[in-house]
Amino acid sequence: MEQQPVADRGNGNRTIPLIGPGSGALQMINGITEIAPGSAIQEHFHNCEESILILSGNAIAVIDGTPHQMKAADASWVPAGVPHFFKNASDVEPLRIFWTYASVEATRTLVASGETRPIAAEHRRLVQTS
């Protein structure tokens, strides 16, 4: 993830968008998110399906309130509208996930606040890392 634009997700978490409308995709968005040791992504849901593949590390995926232990090469599928979040199960190693949304119009709605934002708009807030 070095030398690539990333979207800062806070708490040491960051996302690298890979494929989306800016690269000509018409039906999907994907990318990689790195979740810092001991951290999590806020509980949220989307307006479309999402698939997540664990690239490295150990995760606790909480999907519709049910926790699932996941490790590298495990994959999950989350239907549209289902609340979920991923937590890094390690206090020392980062968790890296590869995600794909089934729509270029994908949105994220935070469960705690009800705030909804387009995924593509989140990725416009990119910063260069070194």
C-alpha positions in Angstrom: 0.0 0.0 0.0 3.1 2.2 -0.1 3.2 5.1 -2.5 -0.4 4.8 -3.5 -3.3 7.2 -2.8 -5.4 6.1 0.2 -8.6 7.2 1.9 -8.0 7.7 5.6 -10.7 5.9 7.6 -9.5 7.1 11.0 -8.0 5.1 13.9 -5.1 3.9 11.7 -7.5 2.3 9.2 -7.1 3.1 5.5 -8.5 2.1 2.1 -7.0 1.9 -1.3 -9.7 2.1 -4.1 -8.7 -0.1 -7.0 -11.5 -0.3 -9.6 -14.4 2.0 -9.8 -16.1 4.6 -12.0 -12.9 6.5 -12.4 -11.3 3.5 -14.1 -14.2 2.9 -16.4 -16.1 0.3 -14.3 -19.8 0.3 -14.9 -21.1 -2.4 -12.5 -18.7 -2.7 -9.5 -16.2 -1.1 -7.2 -13.4 -2.8 -5.3 -10.3 -2.1 -3.2 -8.2 -3.0 -0.2 -8.7 -1.8 3.3 -6.1 -2.2 6.0 -7.5 -2.3 9.6 -5.0 -1.4 12.3 -4.2 -3.8 15.1 -7.1 -3.9 17.7 -9.2 -1.6 15.5 -12.5 -2.0 13.6 -14.5 -0.4 10.9 -17.8 1.1 12.2 -20.9 -1.0 11.8 -22.6 -0.1 8.5 -24.7 -1.4 5.6 -24.8 -0.9 1.9 -27.4 -0.5 -0.8 -25.9 -3.5 -2.7 -24.2 -6.8 -2.1 -20.6 -6.9 -0.9 -18.0 -9.6 -1.0 -14.9 -9.5 1.3 -11.8 -11.7 1.1 -9.3 -11.7 3.9 -5.8 -11.1 2.4 -3.8 -11.3 5.6 -4.4 -11.3 9.3 -7.3 -12.5 11.5 -10.7 -10.9 11.6 -13.9 -11.0 13.5 -16.6 -10.3 11.0 -19.9 -9.3 12.6 -22.6 -9.8 10.1 -26.2 -9.1 11.1 -25.1 -9.4 14.8 -23.4 -12.8 14.4 -19.6 -12.9 14.9 -17.5 -15.0 12.5 -13.8 -15.8 12.9 -12.0 -15.3 9.6 -8.4 -15.8 8.4 -6.4 -15.3 5.2 -8.2 -16.8 2.2 -11.6 -16.8 3.9 -14.4 -15.0 2.0 -17.7 -13.6 3.1 -20.8 -12.3 1.3 -23.1 -9.6 2.8 -26.5 -8.9 1.2 -27.7 -5.4 0.7 -29.1 -3.8 3.8 -27.4 -6.1 6.3 -25.5 -4.4 9.1 -21.9 -5.6 9.4 -18.4 -4.6 10.4 -14.9 -6.1 10.5 -12.6 -6.0 13.5 -8.9 -6.9 13.6 -8.6 -9.8 16.0 -4.9 -9.1 16.5 -3.3 -6.4 18.7 -0.1 -6.5 16.8 -0.7 -7.4 13.1 -2.7 -5.4 10.6 -5.7 -7.0 8.9 -5.9 -6.6 5.1 -9.2 -7.2 3.3 -10.1 -7.1 -0.4 -13.7 -6.0 -0.9 -16.1 -5.7 -3.9 -19.4 -3.9 -4.2 -21.9 -5.0 -6.8 -22.7 -1.5 -7.9 -20.8 1.7 -8.9 -23.6 3.5 -7.1 -22.7 1.7 -3.8 -23.4 3.6 -0.6 -22.4 3.2 3.1 -24.9 3.9 5.8 -23.4 4.1 9.3 -25.7 2.3 11.8 -24.8 4.6 14.7 -25.6 7.9 13.0 -27.8 6.9 10.0 -25.5 9.0 7.8 -25.3 7.7 4.2 -22.5 8.5 1.8 -21.6 7.2 -1.7 -18.6 5.0 -1.6 -17.1 6.7 -4.7 -17.3 10.1 -2.8 -15.4 8.7 0.1 -12.6 7.7 -2.2 -12.3 11.2 -3.6 -10.7 12.2 -0.3 -7.5 10.5 -1.2 -4.1 11.4 0.2 -0.7 10.4 -1.1 1.4 8.3 1.3 5.1 7.7 1.2 
